[in-house]
Amino acid sequence: MVAKNIRSIEQLKNVSSKEAGILIGMERLGSLPKIWELFYAASAKNISKKVLKDFFSNQIRSGFVSVWLWASDGHALPYTGHCKTRYTYNTQRKMPIKGQTNIVTCDEQGRIVDFAIQEGKGDLKSVILDLSQKWKEELPAQPVMVFDREGYSTEYFYKLTQAQIYFVTWDKYCNKQKLDNIDAANYTQSFNFNGKEYQVYEEVKALTVTIEKEEITFKLRHVYLWNKSSDKRVCAYAFVSPKITVQDCAKIILSRFCASENTFKHLADRHPLHYHPGFSMQESKNQEISNPEIKIKDKDIKKLAIEIQKIEKKLANLPENKNKNGSERKNNPKAALQQTLSDKQEQLKQTKDIKKDLPVKVDAATLSDYDSIKTIDNEGKYLFDFITTSVWNARKQMVSWLKDFYDEENNLVDLFYAISHCQGWIKSTKKEVRVRLEPIQQPKRRAAQEQFCRKLNSLLPRSPTGKYFVIEVGENPLQNVQKKD
């Protein structure tokens, strides 16, 4: 599906069923209804979480993913159905949308370490806290967690330090004016990263957090970065081993964009991130919503405040209406207006008191005019994204192998996709499946193509039925048959 840029199960009707069947160990792929039947049969087993746990555990144990830096970020999964669901946030459109959030953790090379689909906006902070504990048995050392400003919170930083979870993140509230006024002589260390020159220094910053009415002070490393290319200054917080230098801390936060950010961008080009094979809705366990009565009271308060403002303005413009002896006249409009103002102010006070006593959250099931919140069954999505993850990580590994045979690093990914998109021919025997790819025209790229295929053959890959895969480069094998005929 990836090689042919097929972005959904529905599009499998456009592939050669015989060739695709041989590759996965079947005589032919089967009709689309049959594929859906097999897919739903797999989903009905509810084993996706176990499959993912075994897969990610094996990756960590075998060293297929790095345990040095883990960058976590969220990706919105929109839902366009009619059911009532929680809302996630689309950062590109800058608006809330119905759907879920896929929180993905990558290593510094962009390989996917773990992912979790959560209702609504998701909870990035809890995912990061759980990661170390989740993979504790497989981890040889504590990885450094890297996350963006969504995870910024003094209370959260304190929790991470208490759990001894190393992290590096941006300082969300750094003062630009103060940064610009820092003496250039303070930036004592320099380094180059991604072709740009940086200067850096650090300080120890004390932060205060209130836990159960007790103020607790803890310290973090405060890293100041100066991008000399753009003349932009920023800063970051770090809680890491003392052996990690300030330059390493700066490179860690800068490399975050190479990991989680760019992984999503590149994945979107090759994989259907939003594709959800089949929707099954269930009652959400979390039916809490913001109390609608508070919203009504807010409108009443706003309306009363406007009315009071108008009356006060009108009172200020009314002239004094008194008798010659200084006493007030019986039909004094100002007195009547003053009484109206007092009534409105009393009404506003009562409304605010009622709002203060209302609970912030209520259960939607207790409200007669509210539909219950639904959650999406992600069993099929987890299975589909499991394949996406394994293919993405395998692609990253194969590109790194290709680097040994091709010295133009900027064109490595393009060459890999050129090889995987080559026209080919498949021949199946009792013991092997032989795949012949058409040769690339440029001699240097063709040499890399041939060496890469030999590398894959040396790994002795097998199909699900036990047949060995043999991948070679050559001319059309059908030409010789045509000439003989």
N, C-alpha and C positions, 0 to 999 in steps of 0.2 A: 504493500500500500504506500509506503514511504517513497520507494524508488519511482513509482508511477504517479506520485502526487495524488493518490486517492484519499480523500479527506472524510469519508464516511462509509459505513457498511453498505448503505444504499448504492454507492457508486461501484461496488464490486461486480455489478452486472456488466461493466465495461471491460473487464479483464478476461484473458484467455483462461477458461475454467480448467482446461487440461494441464497447461503449464503451471498454473498456480497450485493445482492439486498435487502435482509431482513434487513441488518444492516443500509442501507441508506433509507429505507422506500419504496422500490420497490419490486415487485414480483420476479424479477430477474434483473441482471445488464444490460443485453442487449449485442448485438454484438459490435465489435470494431467500425465498421462504424457508428453505432448509438451513441456510446459514443463520437466520434469525432464530430458528428453532434450537439450534446448537448453542447459540449465544445465551438465550434465555434459560436453557437447561443448565449452563454453567453458572449463570447468575443466581439461579434458584438454590444452589448449593451453599451460598453465603460463606464462601471461603476466601474472598478477596483480601480481607485483613490479614489472614494467616499467610496467604501467598506473598503479600507485600512484606510482611515481617521477615519471612524466610529469605526473600530476595535481598532486602536491604541489609539483613544480618550477614549474609554471604558476601555482599559487596565490601562491607567494612572489614570482615575477617580476612578476606583474600587480598586486601589492599587495592581493590579496584577503584575506590574513592579515597580521597585524602581525609585525614583527621586533624589537619592543622587549622584550617579556617572553614567555618560553616556559616554561610550567609543565608538569612531567611527573609522572605518577602511574600506578599499576598498578591493573588491574581483573581480578579472578579470573574465569576461564572454566571452570566445572565440567565434569567428564567423569564420566558415570554408567555407562559400559560395563563389561564384564568384563575387559578387557585391563589389564595392569599398566603404569601410567604414573607419571610423577613427580608430586609433590604441590605444589600451590600453597597459599596461605593465605587463608582467608575472614575478613576483618576484622569483618564483621557478626556472624558466628557464633563468631568467635574460636577457630578450629580449622583444622588442615590438611585439605585435601580433594584428591582426585584431579583433575588438570586442568592448565590453562595460565594464563598471565598476559598480558593485553593492556596493554602500556605505551603510554599515549596522551599526546601533547604538544599543549597548547592555547596559544593566545595569550591576552592579558589580557581579550579579549572573549568567550572561550569557544569560538572557532573552532578546529577540529582542524587542527593543522599536520602531524602525522605520527603513525603508530602502528606498533607491531611486536608480534607474538604470539610469545611465548617459552615453552619447556618449563618446567613446574613453577612455582616462585616467580618466575622471571625475574630479570634483572640490570638494575635501574634505573640503577646507576652507569655501566655500560658504554654504555647507550643515550644518556645525557646526554653522555658523552665523545665519542661518535660523531656526535652531531647536527650540531655545527658543521662538522666535516669533511665530513659527508654532503652538506650543502647549501651548502658554501663558495662554489661558483661563482654561486649565485643570491642569496646574502646580501650586501646593501650594507653591513652593519655587524654586529658581534658582538652577538647578543641576550643578555639576562640570563637565565640558567637559574634557575628557581625549583623547589625540590623539598622534600619533607617530611623527617621524621626518619629515614626508611628510608635516605636517602643520607648520613647523618651518619657521618663517619670522618675523623680527622685526616690519615691517609695519603691519603684520597680528596681532601680539600681541597687538599693539597699538589700532587697530580696536576693538579687543575683550575687552580691558580695557575701551574704550569709550562707548561700548554698555553694559558695566557692566555684561559681560559674564564670569563667573568663569572658570578657566582652569588650568590644570597641564600637562606639556609635558617635554620630555627629552631635555636637552641642546645638540644640534647637534654638536656644535663646541667647546666643552670643551677640554682644553689642557691637555693631559695625563701626560706630564712631570710636569706641575704645580700642578696637582692633587696629584701626587706621592710625591711632595715636601711639601705638607701641613703637618703641625705638627700634630701628632696623638692626642695631647692634645686638639685640637680644637673640635674633635668629642666627645662631652660631653654626648650625649644621645644614649641609646641602646634599641633595640627591636628585637623580633624574628618574622619572617614572612615566612610561608611555610617551616618551619623546618630549616631556615637559620638565622644566627645572623648578624645583621646590626648595624652600628653606623652612626650617622647623626648629622649635624648641618646646620645652614642657615645664609645667609647674605642678605642684601638688595643691589640689583644691579641696577644701572641707565643705561638705554638704550636710544639711540638717534635715531630719525627717522626724515626724511625730508619730509614735506608735503607742497606742493606748494612753494618750495624754502625756507621754513621756518623750522629751526631745532627745534624739540620738544623733550624734555627729559621726560621720565616717568620711574617709578620704579616697579620692580618685585621682588618677593622673589626667591632667588637662593639657592636651596637645594643641599647639598653635601651628597652623600651616599657612605658608605664603606661596601662592602660585605666581612665580616670577613672570611666566608667559602672559597671563591675563591680569597680573597685578591685583589678584583677589585674595583676601585673607579670610580664613575660616578656622574653626577649632573643633576638637572632638574630645570625648571622655573615654578613658581606657581603664580597665581593671584586668591586668594581665601579670604574668610572671615578671619579677624584676630583671630576669635575664633578657627580656625582650626590650630592645632599644627604642628610643623615641622615633627613629627613622622607620623601624619595623611597624610601630603603631600607626604612623602616617600612611605607610604603604598598605597596611591592612584595610583601613577605612577607604582608601582610594581604590583598592582592588575589589571592593564590594560591588562596584558598578560592572566590573568584568565578570562577576559571578552571577548574582541573582538578577540584576537588571538586564544584562545582555543575554542571559539564558532565555528569558521570556521573549525578548525581541527576535532571537534566532529561532526559537521554538515555533513562534507564530508563523514564520515563513514556511516551515516544513511540516508542522503537525497541527491538527485541528484542536486547539486548546478549548474552544467553547463547545465542541461537539459532545452531546450527551446521548448515548444510544438507549433510547427508551426512558420515559418518565413514569415512575410509580410514586404516587403521593401517599404520605402517611400523616397521622396526627403528630404534631410536634410535642415533645416532652416539655418544652418551655413555652407556655401560653401567656407569659407575662407581657403586658404592653403598658405604655405610658397611659396614665389615668386620663381618659377623655374629658372627665369633669374639670380637670385642671385647665385644659385648653379652653373650655367654655368660660370658666371663671376669669381666665386671662383676657378674653375678649370683653367680658363685662367690666373688668377693671380698666381696660384701655378706653372703653366707651365712656365710663363715668369720669375718668380723668380728663377727657376731652370736653365733656359737658361742664365740669367744674372750671376748667380753663376759660371757656366761653363766658360763663356767668361772672367770673372774676374780672374779665376784661370789660364786660358790660357794666359792672358795678363801678369800675374805675372811671368810666366815661359819663355816668349819670350825674347830673348836677344836684346840689343839695336842695331838698324840697321841704322848707320849714315855714311856720307862721312868723309874723312880725315879732312876736315875743320870744322866738327861738324854739318853741315847741314843735314837735313833728306833726305833720298833717295826718288826718285819719287815713286817707287813701294814698299813702306814700308808696310809690312803686319800688323805691330802693329798699324799704323795709321788707316788702314781700319777696324781693329778689334775694335779700340777705337770708331770709328764712329758707328759701329754696336751696341756696348754697349750703346751709347747715345740714339740710336733709340729705343732699347729695354726698357731702363729706362723711356723714354718718353711715350712709349706704355703702360707700367705698370702703370704710373701715370694717364693716361687717363682712363684706365680700372677701377682703383680704384675710380676715380671721378664719372664714370658712375654708378658703384655699389652703391656708397653713395647716389645717387639721386633716386635709385629704391625703390619702396614701399616694406616693409617687407612682407606684406600679400596681396594677390590678390584673387578675386572671381573666383572660378574654372569655373563658367558658362561663363566667358568672354574669356576663352581660348579655341581655336578651337580643340586642340589635347588632351584635358583632359576630362575624364568622370566625371559627377557630383557625389558628395558624397551622399551615401544612408544612411538612418538611419533605425534601426530595430523597427518595431511596437511591443511594449512590453506588449500589453494588455493581451495576453494569459500567458506570463511569470509572470506578476504581479498577475494574478489570481492563477497560480500554486504556486508561492512563498508565496502568502497569506495563502494557506493551509499549506505549509511547515512551515511557521512562527507560525501559531496557533498550529500545532502539536508539534513543538519544545518547545514552551512556556508551553503547557499543559504537556509535558513530564517532564520539569523542575519542575513544580508544583507537579506532581504525585510522583516524586522522593523525594521531600521534605516531602510529606505525608507519604511515605513509611519509612522515617527516624524514625517515632514514633513507628514503629513495628519491627525495625531491628537495632541493635546497632553497626554493623560492617560497618562504614561509607565508607570505601574504596571499599566495595562490593555492595553498594546500587544500582549503575547504572546497574551493571551486573545482580543483582537480578531483577530489574525492567524489563530488556529485557528478562530475563528467563521467567518471568510471562507473558509478552506480546507475547512471542513466543510459549507458551504452546499449545499443541493440544487441540481442543475444539469441542463442539457440540452446535448447535443453534436450539432453538424451538420457533416458533412464534405463538401467540394466538391473539385474538381480542384486548387484553389490554396490553400485554407485549411481549418483546423479551427476552427470557431466554438464557443466555450464560453460559455453564458449562465448566470450565477449568480442565484439568487433574492435579492432585496434584503433587507438587514437592516432590521428594523422601526424602530429608533431613528434619527431623522434625522441626528444627529451621526455615528454609526457608519456609516450608509449613505453619507453624503458621503465619509467616509474610504475606504469600500469602493470607491466609483466612481473616486475619484482614484487609488487604488492600482492598479486594473485598467488605467487609462489609462497609468500609469507602466510597467507590465509590457508593454503593447502597444507603447510607444515603443521598447522594446529589440528589437523584431522577432524574437520567439522562433520557432523552427521545430521541426517534428517530424523524426524520423530520415529520413523520405521527402522532406523539403524543403518541406512545406506550412507556411504561416504560421499561428501560433496567434493567434486574436483572442479576448480575454476581455472580456466585457461583463456588465453588471448589468441585469436586466429581469424582466418578468413571464413566466409560462409561455407559450412560443410555441405550445403545442398548444391553448390556450384559443380562439384565433382560428379555428383549423381546426375545432374542435368546434362553434363558433357557426355557421360557414358551412354545416356539414353539417346 
